[in-house]
Amino acid sequence: MDDTKHKIRISKKLDENLALLQDRMAIKENFDVILRQMTVGRVKIALLFIDGLTNDQIVTLLLRHLVTLEQEDITLNTFEKLFAGHISYTEVDRAEYLEDVIEKVLMGPQALLIDGQDQAIIIDARTYPVRSPEEPDLEKVVRGSRDGFVETLVFNTALIRRRLRDPNLRMEIVSVGERSRSDVVVCYLKDVANPDLVREIKERLQQVQIDGMPMAEKTLEELISPGSHWNPYPRVRYTERPDVAAEHLLEGHVLLLVDTSPSVMITPVTFWHHLHHAEEYRQNPTIGVYLRWVRFIGVLVSVFLLPLWLLAVLQPEILPPALKFIGPNKIGNVPIVVQFLIAEIAIDMVRLATIHTPSSLATATGLIAALLIGQIATTVGLFSPEVIMYAATATVGTFMTPSYELSFANRLARLFLLFMVAAFRLPGLIIGFILLLVYLTTTRSFGVPYLWPLIPFNWTALKTILIRTPVAMHNTRPSILKPLQPVRQAVPVPARKPGSKRSR
């Protein structure tokens, strides 16, 4: 559908254009909307821009050149002479409608309107308040790059292009939100990514109908992710590391970058994508395998340790003789299940208090929670010491989960299994696990099964999940993504012994 018929064309009369802009943008009421009117070669011009989003030095240089022009310099074909000859800047465009002028100016560029011309010159000399790229707090590595995504979109695209200097890399920008007009970039490798996946994501972006996205990438995720919004398991992965984003592009994933957000959205993903960390690939493959399995064990502990211990307490007869020591020496004055529930809530309270506490006092907050509250709770009999120990161990496993979103989903799964064990003992644990497995099996991320390659089973792909393979052996892309180029690199030829004959 052509929406230009509902737009107002720029008039050749500058005063009429300024009157309409005043009505739409309330230039006189908004102190940060600046209108600079000048005369260049006896031609009236008006420069419209937002204070704080404009590079003053560049604009000053342009205006300094324009005021030196004489009437004969721009008498004939004024617009083209200014556009092609005298606006000596790299990023310029033209606009024919006032709505386009308003949209561009509110995004940061400047609009130059000329009396007697029915077009405007858009000068993209914008600047944003930015912070320098630094290592993300959630994805730190011992050895590796220390740069990370920031809140400025063009900085983030530059960090990706620095790592992938491929002409097939596509950065397609769209605006989402009727009021916010937030910039969203769809990033993918044209000769690798599945075109059906790219088309589906673009269509979902076009279907978004919302006034604004102040929460940026999280709002966008809920608007375009297929499936139930109440599913706690994340169906996209977030990263603030450019190297991780580039690696997923090479596998055939599609990235979504939202302006004002330092987190890049990776689509589609499986459950296992949330368990991998850049540290595994910054170390030797053997060490990487060890780190990966330690992380897997930590995640399993975070989900199943408390339900299994509670089952051992409620049904001690199921324990073999060698494990009879498991169980509390003192039950305490509160039922075990309630103790676990209080412990979970207390841990979240401490975590939230630490987040909202100034960094200089955060350590003191942790000490107060650990020494005063924890110690006194066990002394007065509110908690069993074993409950605190096992709850703390499960919490450590939660913090070992690389994905912040997955760690919260696993915490809810742990609470669900605890209640099932408390209600039905061993059958409750079995039924709860089966329900959780079925729930994950039916979850999909843009058509990709969430538990692939475990369900449906694919041993070749599952090996790359369980084992951090050496780079020389990592020669195929995930088949579930249906990439246009399944092979990343040729299979390496093994080295031959000196003196052996070469095969023909």
N, C-alpha and C positions, 0 to 999 in steps of 0.2 A: 504494500500500500504506500502510495506517494504522499508523504506528510508535508511536502513543500507548499501545497495549495492552502494550507492553514497558516502559513508564515507570512510575515510582512516584509516586502522587499525594501531594500534601502533606497531612500529617496535621494534625488539629486540635490535637494535643498537641505543643507546642513542643519538649519534651525529646526526643521521638521523632525529630523532624526534625533536631535538632542532632546526635543520635547517628548518624544516617545520613550527615549531612554530614561529621562527623568521620571516619567510615569511608571515605568517598569522597575527601575532599579533604585528609585528614591535617592538620586545622587546628592541632593542637598541635605538630606537627613542623615545619610551614612557618612561619617567622617573619613572612613577608610576607602571610599570610592572617589577617586580623583579624576577630575575632568580638566585637562590642560588645553586651553584654546590659544592658537597662535595664528600668525599670518606668514605664509611662506611664498615668496614671489608674488605677492598680492592675492594669493589664494588662501582662503580661510581653511584651517584644519583643526581637528580636535582629537586629542589623545586621551583615551579612556583606559584606566587601569586600577588595580587594587593595591593600595599601599601595604607593604609588608610581603607581597608576593611578586614584587618587581625588582629586577636587578637595576638599581638606580644608575650605576656607572655606564652600563650599556645604553640605556635609554637616553642618558644625558649626552653621550657621544653622538647618537643618532640625531637628536634635536639640534645639537650644535652644528652638525653638517647641514641640516635642512634650512636653518635660518640664514645660511650663507648663499642660498640659491637666489638667482635673479628671475625676473618674470619670464625672460626669453628661454630660461632653462626648462620650464615646465608649461609653456603656453599651450602647445599642441600635444594631444594625447597625454594629458597630465597623469592619469592613473598609472599607465604603463611605464612612463618615465620614472615616477617615484618608486613603483614596485620593482622594476627590473634594474634601475640604474642608481638610485640614490638611497634606498634602504639597504645599506651594506651590512646585512646580518645573515647568518646561516639559516635560521628557521623562520621563514615568512610564508604566509598563505593569504588567500583572499576569501572574503565572505560576501554573500549577496543578500542575506536576510538578517534582519535585526535580531531575531531569536538566536541565530548562530553567533552574532557579536556578543550578546549577553552571556551565552553559555561559555564562550571562550574566555571572556574577561573574568568571569567568576571562577574559572579554573586556574587563572594565573597569567595568561598571555595578555598583551596590550592590543587595543584596537585603534587604528588610525583612520578617522573619517575625514573625507575631503569634500569641500563644497563644490557642487557641480558634477560629482561622480556618484554613480549608483552602486559602488562597491566599496568595501572597507579592507584595509590591509591589517592582517593579524600578525603581530610580532611576538614570537615566543621567547621573550627575554625574562622568563619567570625565575623565581628562586623561592625555596622553602626553608623554614627553620629546620635544620637537620642536626643529627649527631653523627660522629664519625663511626665507621664500621668497627665493631669489637666482637670478641668471642661471646657467643650466646651462653647464658648461665645454665640452660637445660641440656646443652650438648657439648660440654667441654671434653677436650681430648688432651692426653699427656703430650703427644707430639702431633703436629699438624698445623694447618692454617688457623690464624686467629681472627680472621675477618668474618663478619656475619651480616645478615640482612638488616636493613634499617627501615625507617618509616617512609622513606622517599622512594618512589617507584623507579625512577630512572637510575638511581644508584643500584637498586637490586638487579635490574636487567643488565646493567654494566658488569656486575659481579658474575653473572651467569655467562655472558658473552666472553668475558675474559678467560673462562675455562673451556668454552665450546666455540671455537672460531670456525664454525661450519656455516656455509651459506644456506644450508637447509634448515637452520634454526629459525623458527617463526615466533615473533612476538606480536600478536594481534590484540589491539586494544579496543575495549568496548566501555560504554558508560552505563552504570547500573544505579537506579534510584532516581525517582522523579525530582526530588529536591537536592539530594546530596550529589548526584551526578558523579558517583565514585568511579575512578578509573580502575578497570580490571583487565589484566593482561592474560591472554591464553597463550601459553608457551609450550612448544613441542617441536620435535624434529620431523619435518614433513616427509622424509623418505623412510622413517622408522615407525612413527606412531600410527596406530590403527585409524584410518580416516573415519570409520563409523563412530569411534569413540570421540574423536575431535568434533564431529558433527553433532553428536548427542549433547556434549557439554556446551557448545555454542547455542544450540536450540534451547537448552535449559536457561542459559543466561538471558536470552531474548524473551523468555516467558516470565522473567522476574517482574513482579508488579509491587513495588514498595516505595514509600516516600524517601527513605534514606537508610544508609548503612553505617551508623556511627560505630558499631562494633566490628566493622570491616569483615575480615575473613570468616569469623564465626557466624555472622549473620548470613553471609553468602553460602556457607556450607549447609545451613539449615534450609535455605531456599532452593538449592539445586540437588541436594543429596536424595536419591530415591529411597523409598522404604519408610518405616515408622520413625517419627521424630523422637519417640520415647525410648528407642533402642539406645542403651548407654554405650555400646561398643562403637568406637569411631570408625567411620567408613571412608575417611580421608586421613592422610598423615600430614602433620605439620613439621616443617623444619625451618631453622634459622641459619643453616649452614649452606653456603653456595656449593661446596663440593658434594654434599649429599643431594642437593637439587640437580646438579649436573649429572650425577650417576644415575638418578632415576630417569632423566631425559634419555640417556643412552639405552636404558632398558626398554623404552617405549611408553613411558608414562606421560601424562599431560599435567602441566603445572598451572596453577592459577595464582597470580600475584595481584594483591589488592593494595591500592595506594593508602598510605597512613598505617600500614601493618608491616612489622618485621618478619611475619610468619608466612611462608609459602606453602600453599596447599598442593599435595601430591595426590593424583587420582589415576586410576583406581588403586586400591591397596587391599591386602589380605591381613589376617590376624598377625601373620609372621613378620610383615613389614614393620610393625610397631615394636618388635623385639630386637631389631638389628641396630647397631650403633657404629658410628664412624671409628671409634677406638679399635674395633676388631680389624679394620682394614689399614690401620696405621701401625700395626704390629706384624711380626712374623706369622705366617699361616698357622703354625702349631700353637703359638700363643693366642692367636685369634680364635681358634677352636676352643681352647681352654676358657677364654673370657666369655665366649658365647654360651658354653654349657653352664658356667657359673651363673650367668644371667638367667638362663632357662630354669635352673634349679631355684634361683631366688624368686622367680615369678610363680613357679609351682608352689613354693613354700607360702607365698603371700596369699594364695587362694585356698590351699587344702590343709595347711598345718593346723589352724584353729578348729575346723570341723572334725578332723581326725582325732585331735587331742580331746575334744569334747565328747566324741563317741567313745573313746577309751575311758573317760571318766564315768559316763552314763552306763556303759556296758563293759565293765572290766573283764568279764568272762571271755571276751573275744580275743584278749591279748594272750600270746604265748608266754610260757613261764619266764623266758629271758627278758620280757618287756613288762613284767609286773610292777616294776618301779615307776612306770609312767602313771601319773595321777597326782593330785594335790595331797600334801600331808595334812593340811587344814583347809576345809571347804570354805570357811568364812561365813559371815552372817547374811550374805546375799547369794542367791542362786548363781551358778556358774554362767549360765546364759546371760543373765542380767549383768554380771561382771564384764563379760566380753562386750556387751552393748555399750556399757558405760565407758569402757576402755577405748572403744572405737570413737565414740563421741569426744572423749577427752583428748585423744590424739589429734582429731580434726580441730578442736578448739585451740590447742597449743600451736598447731600449724598456722591457723588463721591469725592468731595473736602475733606469731613471729613475723608473718607477712606484713601486718599493719603496724609493727613496732619499728622505730628507727633502728638502723643497722647497729648503732653503738649499744643498743639495749637488747638486741635479739638474743645474744648469748645468755644474758641474765634471765631472760624469759624461759629459755630452755632449762637452765639450772633450777629455776623455781619449780617448773613442772616436774622435773626428774627427781630432785632431792626432797623438796618439801611436800608436794602433793602426793607423789608416788610412795615415798617412804612412810608418810603419815597414814595414807590409805591402807597400807599393809599392816601397820602397827595397830590401828584401831579395828582391824578385822573386816574392813569394807572389801578389800581385794585379797585374793590368795596370791602369794608370791609367784606361783607358777603361771597364773593368768597374766601378770605383768610381763614375765619373761617371754611367754609365747606370743603375746600381743606385740611386744617390741620386736621380736624376730620376724613376725609377719609384716610389720611396718617397714623393716629394713628391706624385705623382699619387694614391698610396694615401691620403695624409693629406687630400687634397682631397675625398675621397668623404664626403658628409655622414653616411652611415650607417656606423657603426663595424662592424656585422655584415657589411655588404656589402663593405667594404674587405678584410676577412679572406677572404671567399669569393673575391674577385677575385685575392687573392694566391695562393690555391691554384690558381686557373685559370691564373695566370701560370706557376707551377711546372710544371703539367701540360703547357702548351704548350712550355716549355723542354725538357722531357724528350722530347716528341714530335719537336721539331726536332733535338735531339741524336741521336735514334735514326734518323729517316727523312728528315731535311733538309726540302726544300720540300713533298714529299707529306705529311710528318708535320705540318707547320703547317696545311696544308689540311684534312687528316683531323681533327686536333685541334680546329680551329675548328668544323668541321661537327658533331663529337660534342658540343662545348660548346653549340652552338646548339640541337641536338636536345634536349639535357638540359634547357636552360632552357625550351624550348617545351613539354615534357611536364610541367614543374613547374606546380603550381597552388596558389593560396592561397584556401582555402575555396571551391573551385569556379571561381575567377577565373583565366584563363590568365595566366601570369607575364609574358609579353612583350606582352600587349595594351597598346596598340592597333597594335603592329607586326605581331604574329602572334597572332590573326587581324587582318587589316589593317583599320584604320578611320582614314581620312585626317582626318576632322573632329576626332577625339580626338587623333590624332598631332600635329596642329598645336599643340594646347595643351601637348603635351609638349615639343616642340622650341622653341616660342616662348612667352615669358612674356607672355600677352595682357593688355591693360588690363582693369581691373576692370569697366568698363562693357560690355565685350564678352564677359566670362566669365559667360554667362547660362544654361548648361546643366550638369547634373551628369553624371558618367561613366555612360554607358549600360550598361557592363558590370556595374555594381552593381545594376541594375534598381530604381532608387529609385521610390517612390510618386509623387513630384513631380519629373519630369525637368527642369523649368525653374526656375531660381533667380530670375531676374528677367526682366522684359519686355525685348524688343529695344529699345535706345535709339533714339529718333526723332532724325534729324539736324537740327541747327539750321538755320533758314531765314534767308534774307537779309532785311534790313529792307525793308518795303514789299511783299513777296511775298504773294500770296493764300494763305490757309489752305485746305487741302483739307477738303472736307466729308465 
